């Protein structure tokens, strides 16, 4: 039996995963009687893009009481509408980086095959291809991750 539901929303070349876990806090959306499964909790959305306008799109699409965790680093000015967040009682949390223990655990999961990384790798280059790889990564429709293999010619 699944212990959670995941809703993936795609907007303007951005995918947003919303995880709805079991439990029933007072602010959770009400689940229709005909829908099986555990009670719902408020949604959690991770913004991992860092492009101007995405945070505002997430706030507009998020259900009431959503926790929005901002991981993407936007390197230029961005605009949000605070009244939208206030009226929906949204929770914005800005985070920075990971602990060494989190990096170690993630690398361990990758090494043991518990996290499949092959779908993320959309290209491979040798050292000579690094400059071209950065140019290719400027187009998000073409690539997600390009792996540098020093032995590749």
Steps between C-alpha positions, in 0.01 A plus 500: 500500500634844409562737788492817288385648173719699261364758259740627234414833340676627185512874430716682246772231475494461878387190684377533855449193717240539772513234769183447702573276799260323740369658825234757574612841626218754538611702194506204261264498202193284551506173311177399325324205666525294179882534484675206671818535696635679805399856588688779324755744639587840356713478185875558487643644176872523421602783267829382351529715189608848609349683201310828545125448502501134605446572870202722413358221277536249781330734747211552257455124439556382859203397711430675831749421777778379269859507619726622217867410545718723280813312398564660160737796508355790303793729415289800400208700636169316519146607581241330719166629623494476881120534514471175304714321758314662788154414368602136443702483825805375309826422678816601311820338621833594343778242543868488418703193420528165665696362793802272442291213643226562241757498218652177633160330532398607149826380346455170683145464362627573147791254535265225623251564220217616726486832313492450122704778339508378140174681407655830611806472275406638160851525355865401546813690395876482540704786648519666159119511484441686828463846339248361251317324783445831679363648178269200457377527861377852425210331318298310766301321229816318384683401818461453873844368602809448288755262645869583450706187437870601492600186309250570220653642181 
